[in-house]
Amino acid sequence: MKKVQLGDTDLQITPIIFGGNVFGWTLNEEESFNILDAFVENGFNAIDTSNNYSHWVKGNVGTESEKIIGNWIKSRGNRDQVIIATKVGGRNLVQEKYNNTKAHIIKEIEESLIRLKTDYVDLYQTHYDDTVTPVEETLSAYNQLIKEGKVRYIGASNFSSERLKESLDKASLFNLPSYKTLQPEYNLYDRQRFEEFLQPVAEKYNLGVIPYYSLASGFLSGKYKSEEDLEQSPRGERVKNYLNERGFQILAALKILSEKYNVSYAALSLAWLLKQKTIVAPIVSATTKTHLAAFSEALNLELSHDDVQLLTEASRY
């Protein structure tokens, strides 16, 4: 399968990244292994996780996703065949606030490496900006980790455009590592914040954008068309805000193209993302092998300019 360069790095990834938030949540370890096996068998190679997935599940400690991925890597012996991205700085059960201090990052990478059963991560991302810690302190932690060989590249997620730009500028000013990627919320429905504020920064600084919630928590798969449908999945409650006139307008446009190309709504939604400037690879989760089919569909789909415009106009904000 064709690979693409991830921003200004030498990481070569397939243009869809598996979102590891489902591991330890809607998938147990055995099910996670099966879906990861199918993912790489289909030619994909990049997996995104965090040191606090999935803390929202009752009974979890919040490190289940990294543990499952680590156990899978060890059992398959395939560390050199996959690109692993994880995050630091988000809340978990014992940490009430975002924390991007140098001491915290240095501590957390060691624990993530143990869970992932590896001695390095390919992409280490600041999960949330704590807005208190100076950006140069955070970057100095990454500088140490890169020099030690524990981290190859760094990325940012959930930043304001102002703090993202400050981080990039100070990296240059103080000769510190610079963020190479940006992981924002972005999909056909949730467009405005990224397009108006973050995309211009990503374009100016050549950041590789890897958006999360690429299918709007499953809404863009067409699975949810009424409040009754929300009961189908643990993620259903998150979809309620999409059940409005604009949301239904998007689904109507997806229906037209789905019938035209005989592909899934999910594939079309991902294909639209891949046509947007600065987007390198959407992050998407899957819980069945059937869901994985949409990944390949999206990469094989050649949307015309008119197709892209149809979806863009239907999702106008």
VOPAGU-2260 file (C-alpha; in pm, 1 decimal, decimal comma):
REM VOPAGU-2260
SITE   aa  ch    i         X         Y         Z
SITE  MET   A    0       0,0       0,0       0,0
SITE  LYS   A    1     117,9     349,9     -83,9
SITE  LYS   A    2     280,0     538,1     204,2
SITE  VAL   A    3     311,1     911,1     260,2
SITE  GLN   A    4     556,8    1125,5     451,3
SITE  LEU   A    5     426,8    1246,2     786,8
SITE  GLY   A    6     494,3    1618,7     785,3
SITE  ASP   A    7     858,1    1720,5     805,9
SITE  THR   A    8     978,0    1380,4     929,8
SITE  ASP   A    9    1116,3    1064,9     774,8
SITE  LEU   A   10     818,0     863,6     901,4
SITE  GLN   A   11     644,8     687,5     614,4
SITE  ILE   A   12     287,4     596,1     700,9
SITE  THR   A   13     -19,0     466,4     526,1
SITE  PRO   A   14    -267,5     756,2     497,3
SITE  ILE   A   15    -504,0     627,3     765,4
SITE  ILE   A   16    -401,6     581,3    1128,7
SITE  PHE   A   17    -572,7     341,2    1367,3
SITE  GLY   A   18    -718,1     517,4    1671,7
SITE  GLY   A   19    -631,3     316,6    1981,8
SITE  ASN   A   20    -896,0     467,0    2210,7
SITE  VAL   A   21   -1114,1     157,4    2159,8
SITE  PHE   A   22    -857,4     -78,5    2313,8
SITE  GLY   A   23    -969,0    -162,8    2664,6
SITE  TRP   A   24   -1301,1      11,4    2603,5
SITE  THR   A   25   -1518,6    -135,7    2329,3
SITE  LEU   A   26   -1260,6    -406,5    2254,8
SITE  ASN   A   27   -1096,2    -641,0    2503,4
SITE  GLU   A   28    -739,9    -759,5    2452,2
SITE  GLU   A   29    -821,9   -1059,1    2234,0
SITE  GLU   A   30   -1053,5    -852,9    2014,7
SITE  SER   A   31    -792,5    -576,6    1995,8
SITE  PHE   A   32    -528,0    -823,6    1879,1
SITE  ASN   A   33    -761,5    -951,4    1607,1
SITE  ILE   A   34    -842,3    -604,9    1472,4
SITE  LEU   A   35    -476,1    -497,5    1482,8
SITE  ASP   A   36    -374,8    -812,3    1296,5
SITE  ALA   A   37    -633,1    -739,2    1027,5
SITE  PHE   A   38    -522,9    -374,3    1012,5
SITE  VAL   A   39    -160,0    -456,5     933,0
SITE  GLU   A   40    -256,7    -745,6     705,7
SITE  ASN   A   41    -443,4    -490,5     496,2
SITE  GLY   A   42    -121,7    -292,9     453,0
SITE  PHE   A   43    -163,7     -24,1     719,7
SITE  ASN   A   44     115,8      56,7     963,4
SITE  ALA   A   45      37,3     350,2    1198,5
SITE  ILE   A   46    -131,9     334,1    1539,4
SITE  ASP   A   47    -221,6     625,2    1767,5
SITE  THR   A   48    -278,9     592,7    2140,7
SITE  SER   A   49    -227,9     783,1    2467,6
SITE  ASN   A   50    -104,9     727,6    2820,8
SITE  ASN   A   51    -459,0     790,5    2949,5
SITE  TYR   A   52    -671,4     571,2    2720,3
SITE  SER   A   53    -922,7     448,5    2831,2
SITE  HIS   A   54    -959,3     607,2    3174,5
SITE  TRP   A   55   -1328,5     684,8    3119,1
SITE  VAL   A   56   -1428,8     318,4    3149,3
SITE  LYS   A   57   -1541,7     208,3    3491,7
SITE  GLY   A   58   -1283,4     -22,2    3646,7
SITE  ASN   A   59   -1000,9      92,8    3418,8
SITE  VAL   A   60    -687,4     266,0    3542,8
SITE  GLY   A   61    -644,6     459,2    3218,5
SITE  THR   A   62    -343,6     290,0    3064,8
SITE  GLU   A   63    -519,8      -4,9    2902,5
SITE  SER   A   64    -468,9     101,0    2541,3
SITE  GLU   A   65     -90,4     128,6    2563,5
SITE  LYS   A   66     -72,4    -203,6    2750,8
SITE  ILE   A   67    -275,2    -384,9    2488,3
SITE  ILE   A   68     -69,8    -241,4    2202,2
SITE  GLY   A   69     250,8    -334,7    2384,3
SITE  ASN   A   70     132,9    -690,2    2443,2
SITE  TRP   A   71      37,7    -716,5    2076,3
SITE  ILE   A   72     376,0    -584,3    1958,4
SITE  LYS   A   73     558,2    -829,9    2183,6
SITE  SER   A   74     348,0   -1128,3    2077,7
SITE  ARG   A   75     379,5   -1046,8    1707,3
SITE  GLY   A   76     744,0    -933,3    1714,3
SITE  ASN   A   77     665,1    -653,3    1471,3
SITE  ARG   A   78     790,6    -334,3    1636,2
SITE  ASP   A   79    1000,8    -237,9    1334,2
SITE  GLN   A   80     699,5    -273,8    1103,7
SITE  VAL   A   81     466,0     -28,8    1277,1
SITE  ILE   A   82     467,8     342,6    1356,6
SITE  ILE   A   83     360,7     406,0    1715,8
SITE  ALA   A   84     228,8     745,8    1825,6
SITE  THR   A   85     130,3     815,1    2184,2
SITE  LYS   A   86      56,1    1119,2    2398,2
SITE  VAL   A   87     128,8    1281,0    2732,8
SITE  GLY   A   88     -26,5    1565,7    2929,6
SITE  GLY   A   89    -392,4    1467,7    2941,2
SITE  ARG   A   90    -601,0    1405,8    3250,4
SITE  ASN   A   91    -639,0    1059,2    3397,8
SITE  LEU   A   92    -776,1     904,1    3715,3
SITE  VAL   A   93    -502,0    1039,8    3940,4
SITE  GLN   A   94    -420,5    1360,6    3755,4
SITE  GLU   A   95    -689,3    1627,2    3769,7
SITE  LYS   A   96    -513,4    1884,3    3553,4
SITE  TYR   A   97    -325,9    1883,3    3226,4
SITE  ASN   A   98      44,8    1863,9    3297,7
SITE  ASN   A   99     321,5    1940,3    3050,7
SITE  THR   A  100     601,2    2010,2    3296,8
SITE  LYS   A  101     940,5    1865,5    3217,8
SITE  ALA   A  102     938,6    1642,7    3525,3
SITE  HIS   A  103     600,4    1496,6    3436,1
SITE  ILE   A  104     691,9    1426,0    3073,6
SITE  ILE   A  105    1023,1    1260,9    3170,4
SITE  LYS   A  106     837,4    1038,7    3417,1
SITE  GLU   A  107     553,0     950,1    3182,6
SITE  ILE   A  108     764,6     846,4    2885,5
SITE  GLU   A  109     931,8     578,9    3096,3
SITE  GLU   A  110     596,2     434,4    3196,9
SITE  SER   A  111     462,3     450,0    2841,4
SITE  LEU   A  112     769,5     268,0    2707,8
SITE  ILE   A  113     722,3      -8,2    2964,2
SITE  ARG   A  114     356,0     -48,7    2871,8
SITE  LEU   A  115     428,6     -37,3    2497,3
SITE  LYS   A  116     714,8    -284,2    2541,7
SITE  THR   A  117     951,4     -78,2    2330,2
SITE  ASP   A  118    1250,4     146,9    2389,5
SITE  TYR   A  119    1123,8     434,3    2172,6
SITE  VAL   A  120     809,5     590,3    2030,3
SITE  ASP   A  121     799,3     727,8    1678,0
SITE  LEU   A  122     574,9    1024,2    1760,2
SITE  TYR   A  123     525,6    1167,3    2110,4
SITE  GLN   A  124     245,5    1421,6    2129,8
SITE  THR   A  125     141,0    1685,2    2379,9
SITE  HIS   A  126    -216,7    1572,7    2438,3
SITE  TYR   A  127    -351,3    1899,7    2581,2
SITE  ASP   A  128    -191,1    2236,7    2642,1
SITE  ASP   A  129    -191,7    2308,6    3016,2
SITE  THR   A  130    -154,7    2685,5    2935,4
SITE  VAL   A  131      52,5    2736,4    3254,3
SITE  THR   A  132     376,9    2555,9    3179,6
SITE  PRO   A  133     603,2    2764,2    2953,7
SITE  VAL   A  134     618,1    2607,3    2610,2
SITE  GLU   A  135     999,0    2611,2    2619,6
SITE  GLU   A  136     993,6    2392,3    2934,6
SITE  THR   A  137     779,0    2134,3    2757,8
SITE  LEU   A  138    1002,5    2142,7    2451,8
SITE  SER   A  139    1314,1    2107,5    2667,0
SITE  ALA   A  140    1176,2    1779,5    2798,8
SITE  TYR   A  141    1130,9    1654,5    2444,6
SITE  ASN   A  142    1480,2    1773,3    2359,0
SITE  GLN   A  143    1619,8    1545,9    2628,4
SITE  LEU   A  144    1406,7    1249,2    2519,4
SITE  ILE   A  145    1503,9    1285,6    2154,4
SITE  LYS   A  146    1872,7    1302,1    2246,3
SITE  GLU   A  147    1828,0     987,5    2457,6
SITE  GLY   A  148    1667,4     806,8    2163,3
SITE  LYS   A  149    1335,8     750,4    2342,6
SITE  VAL   A  150    1137,6     973,2    2106,3
SITE  ARG   A  151    1188,6    1026,4    1733,7
SITE  TYR   A  152     953,5    1318,0    1665,8
SITE  ILE   A  153     702,0    1529,0    1855,4
SITE  GLY   A  154     353,3    1653,9    1779,9
SITE  ALA   A  155      78,2    1865,5    1933,4
SITE  SER   A  156    -290,8    1803,5    1991,4
SITE  ASN   A  157    -575,3    2019,4    2126,5
SITE  PHE   A  158    -376,8    2343,8    2118,0
SITE  SER   A  159    -505,9    2692,6    2051,4
SITE  SER   A  160    -358,4    2847,4    1739,3
SITE  GLU   A  161    -183,7    3107,4    1956,0
SITE  ARG   A  162      -6,0    2859,3    2180,3
SITE  LEU   A  163      76,4    2632,8    1887,4
SITE  LYS   A  164     239,6    2921,4    1703,2
SITE  GLU   A  165     423,9    3025,8    2020,3
SITE  SER   A  166     558,6    2673,4    2059,4
SITE  LEU   A  167     678,7    2662,1    1700,9
SITE  ASP   A  168     839,5    3004,7    1718,2
SITE  LYS   A  169    1016,9    2938,1    2047,8
SITE  ALA   A  170    1143,7    2604,8    1921,8
SITE  SER   A  171    1323,2    2797,6    1650,8
SITE  LEU   A  172    1432,8    3077,3    1884,2
SITE  PHE   A  173    1583,5    2848,6    2149,5
SITE  ASN   A  174    1703,2    2572,7    1913,3
SITE  LEU   A  175    1461,0    2319,9    2062,3
SITE  PRO   A  176    1271,7    2038,4    1888,8
SITE  SER   A  177     972,4    2159,2    1691,9
SITE  TYR   A  178     631,2    1997,5    1663,5
SITE  LYS   A  179     609,6    1815,6    1332,1
SITE  THR   A  180     245,3    1713,0    1348,5
SITE  LEU   A  181     -88,4    1844,5    1468,8
SITE  GLN   A  182    -374,5    1626,7    1589,6
SITE  PRO   A  183    -694,5    1835,5    1602,8
SITE  GLU   A  184   -1061,0    1742,5    1600,8
SITE  TYR   A  185   -1165,3    1768,7    1236,8
SITE  ASN   A  186   -1427,4    1603,4    1022,0
SITE  LEU   A  187   -1705,6    1691,6     778,0
SITE  TYR   A  188   -1919,0    1825,1    1062,5
SITE  ASP   A  189   -1658,7    1973,4    1298,6
SITE  ARG   A  190   -1477,0    2205,4    1060,1
SITE  GLN   A  191   -1477,8    2565,1    1171,4
SITE  ARG   A  192   -1219,3    2575,9    1450,4
SITE  PHE   A  193    -959,6    2387,9    1250,9
SITE  GLU   A  194   -1016,1    2558,7     918,3
SITE  GLU   A  195   -1028,3    2912,7    1054,8
SITE  PHE   A  196    -757,5    2901,2    1319,7
SITE  LEU   A  197    -535,9    2593,4    1307,3
SITE  GLN   A  198    -508,8    2507,4     940,3
SITE  PRO   A  199    -332,1    2835,2     852,4
SITE  VAL   A  200     -68,4    2761,3    1118,6
SITE  ALA   A  201     -27,7    2404,0     998,8
SITE  GLU   A  202      17,1    2525,4     642,8
SITE  LYS   A  203     268,7    2796,3     735,4
SITE  TYR   A  204     486,6    2562,5     943,8
SITE  ASN   A  205     445,5    2250,9     726,4
SITE  LEU   A  206     279,4    2046,0    1000,1
SITE  GLY   A  207     142,5    1706,2     907,1
SITE  VAL   A  208    -219,0    1703,9    1026,2
SITE  ILE   A  209    -362,3    1378,8    1161,2
SITE  PRO   A  210    -718,6    1462,2    1273,9
SITE  TYR   A  211    -907,2    1266,7    1536,7
SITE  TYR   A  212   -1284,2    1203,6    1546,8
SITE  SER   A  213   -1257,5    1177,1    1169,3
SITE  LEU   A  214   -1601,8    1015,0    1157,4
SITE  ALA   A  215   -1755,4    1236,6    1429,2
SITE  SER   A  216   -1778,3     949,9    1680,8
SITE  GLY   A  217   -1940,9     732,1    1415,6
SITE  PHE   A  218   -2208,8     978,5    1302,8
SITE  LEU   A  219   -2051,8    1009,9     957,7
SITE  SER   A  220   -2074,5     634,1     909,5
SITE  GLY   A  221   -2451,0     680,9     873,6
SITE  LYS   A  222   -2512,0     448,5    1165,8
SITE  TYR   A  223   -2702,0     707,4    1368,0
SITE  LYS   A  224   -3005,6     874,0    1210,7
SITE  SER   A  225   -3228,0     915,6    1516,2
SITE  GLU   A  226   -3200,1     924,8    1895,7
SITE  GLU   A  227   -3316,6     561,9    1905,1
SITE  ASP   A  228   -3004,0     466,8    1710,5
SITE  LEU   A  229   -2782,1     610,7    1984,8
SITE  GLU   A  230   -2841,1     299,2    2194,3
SITE  GLN   A  231   -2649,5      86,2    1943,4
SITE  SER   A  232   -2308,2     175,5    2083,1
SITE  PRO   A  233   -2131,1     301,0    2397,7
SITE  ARG   A  234   -2027,6     599,1    2184,6
SITE  GLY   A  235   -2385,8     679,8    2090,9
SITE  GLU   A  236   -2436,5     950,6    2349,6
SITE  ARG   A  237   -2158,4    1156,6    2191,7
SITE  VAL   A  238   -2349,2    1165,8    1863,4
SITE  LYS   A  239   -2661,3    1339,7    1991,5
SITE  ASN   A  240   -2533,7    1687,6    1904,2
SITE  TYR   A  241   -2501,8    1590,1    1538,4
SITE  LEU   A  242   -2869,3    1500,9    1502,8
SITE  ASN   A  243   -2982,6    1833,6    1360,9
SITE  GLU   A  244   -3064,1    1993,9    1026,1
SITE  ARG   A  245   -2699,4    2040,8     928,1
SITE  GLY   A  246   -2611,3    1686,2    1029,9
SITE  PHE   A  247   -2895,0    1539,6     826,1
SITE  GLN   A  248   -2792,6    1757,0     530,5
SITE  ILE   A  249   -2445,8    1602,1     544,9
SITE  LEU   A  250   -2591,1    1251,0     558,6
SITE  ALA   A  251   -2808,6    1329,4     255,4
SITE  ALA   A  252   -2501,6    1432,4      54,2
SITE  LEU   A  253   -2316,3    1120,3     166,4
SITE  LYS   A  254   -2613,6     910,3      54,5
SITE  ILE   A  255   -2595,9    1056,8    -295,8
SITE  LEU   A  256   -2226,1     975,1    -332,5
SITE  SER   A  257   -2260,6     638,1    -161,3
SITE  GLU   A  258   -2509,5     533,3    -426,1
SITE  LYS   A  259   -2294,9     682,9    -702,6
SITE  TYR   A  260   -1978,1     495,6    -606,0
SITE  ASN   A  261   -2126,8     202,2    -413,1
SITE  VAL   A  262   -1907,5     275,1    -111,5
SITE  SER   A  263   -1973,7     341,3     255,3
SITE  TYR   A  264   -2048,6     678,0     412,7
SITE  ALA   A  265   -1735,9     630,4     624,3
SITE  ALA   A  266   -1514,2     585,8     318,4
SITE  LEU   A  267   -1654,9     901,5     162,0
SITE  SER   A  268   -1604,5    1102,1     480,8
SITE  LEU   A  269   -1242,2     990,4     501,6
SITE  ALA   A  270   -1184,6    1052,2     131,5
SITE  TRP   A  271   -1315,0    1409,0     173,6
SITE  LEU   A  272   -1070,7    1464,5     460,5
SITE  LEU   A  273    -781,9    1339,1     249,9
SITE  LYS   A  274    -867,2    1602,0     -11,4
SITE  GLN   A  275    -824,8    1885,9     240,2
SITE  LYS   A  276    -498,0    2079,6     248,0
SITE  THR   A  277    -247,9    1986,7     523,2
SITE  ILE   A  278    -429,2    1657,4     600,6
SITE  VAL   A  279    -189,5    1363,6     588,0
SITE  ALA   A  280    -380,1    1082,1     756,6
SITE  PRO   A  281    -711,1    1076,8     945,2
SITE  ILE   A  282    -718,7     882,0    1270,9
SITE  VAL   A  283   -1003,4     629,9    1272,3
SITE  SER   A  284   -1110,9     352,1    1506,5
SITE  ALA   A  285   -1268,3      22,8    1410,2
SITE  THR   A  286   -1421,9    -255,5    1614,8
SITE  THR   A  287   -1486,7    -508,9    1338,4
SITE  LYS   A  288   -1309,0    -619,2    1023,2
SITE  THR   A  289   -1609,0    -487,4     830,3
SITE  HIS   A  290   -1530,6    -139,1     960,0
SITE  LEU   A  291   -1174,1    -175,4     832,2
SITE  ALA   A  292   -1305,1    -213,4     478,4
SITE  ALA   A  293   -1390,9     157,1     478,1
SITE  PHE   A  294   -1021,9     240,2     526,9
SITE  SER   A  295    -921,4      72,1     203,3
SITE  GLU   A  296   -1229,9     204,5      23,7
SITE  ALA   A  297   -1132,6     559,6     116,3
SITE  LEU   A  298    -780,8     523,6     -19,9
SITE  ASN   A  299    -902,5     369,9    -345,5
SITE  LEU   A  300   -1173,7     631,3    -397,6
SITE  GLU   A  301   -1107,4     915,7    -640,6
SITE  LEU   A  302   -1355,0    1190,4    -559,4
SITE  SER   A  303   -1405,4    1446,9    -833,4
SITE  HIS   A  304   -1392,2    1820,5    -768,6
SITE  ASP   A  305   -1773,2    1826,4    -786,1
SITE  ASP   A  306   -1798,7    1542,1    -534,9
SITE  VAL   A  307   -1576,2    1725,9    -289,4
SITE  GLN   A  308   -1775,6    2045,2    -339,8
SITE  LEU   A  309   -2103,3    1863,2    -276,7
SITE  LEU   A  310   -1981,0    1750,0      64,4
SITE  THR   A  311   -1817,4    2082,7     141,0
SITE  GLU   A  312   -2137,3    2273,8      64,4
SITE  ALA   A  313   -2355,5    2029,3     255,7
SITE  SER   A  314   -2137,3    2076,9     564,0
SITE  ARG   A  315   -2106,7    2455,1     532,9
SITE  TYR   A  316   -2095,8    2625,8     875,3
